[in-house]
Amino acid sequence: MTESGIRVLYVIHLVGPAQSLSRRQSGRMLSLRAERREDGQRTFKLHEGLPLETSFGKDLYRQVFDTLREDRSPARSTL
């Protein structure tokens, strides 16, 4: 498709395929990634940048499942 002049858009959340595609399309591809501040806060703004080594899945996992764990913890007695 790209050889025919058609622009192609990919949204990839897996690090390996994103890095592989970036290497193969070097110079012909614009990589964007979501802004992430040093404190871990996300702004949901996109900036040009190569794929990172991590998808930050661990912090998302902790955020979701730690909340679930807290919701399921036995109620503490006030006696």
C-alpha positions, -999 to 999 in steps of 0.1 A, spaced: 0 0 0 27 24 9 45 18 -24 12 29 -41 13 62 -22 -13 52 4 -6 63 40 -10 36 65 -17 41 102 -8 15 128 -17 15 165 5 -10 183 7 -17 220 32 -44 219 68 -34 223 85 -60 201 64 -55 169 65 -17 174 103 -17 175 106 -42 146 83 -20 124 102 11 134 136 -5 123 122 -18 90 105 15 81 133 38 93 129 72 77 95 64 62 76 62 95 66 87 121 64 71 156 42 88 182 39 79 219 18 91 247 34 116 271 43 102 305 57 125 331 86 116 354 61 110 383 42 85 361 12 107 354 -2 105 319 -13 135 300 -28 117 270 -9 140 246 10 124 217 46 133 209 70 121 183 93 95 197 106 60 191 89 30 208 100 26 244 113 -6 260 82 -9 282 45 -4 277 41 4 314 17 -26 317 29 -34 352 17 -1 366 -16 -4 349 -19 -40 362 -12 -28 398 -36 1 394 -65 -21 383 -59 -52 404 -47 -36 436 -80 -16 435 -99 -49 431 -79 -65 459 -88 -36 482 -125 -39 473 -125 -76 482 -105 -73 514 -126 -84 545 -142 -56 563 -123 -47 595 -142 -48 627 -145 -16 646 -149 -35 679 
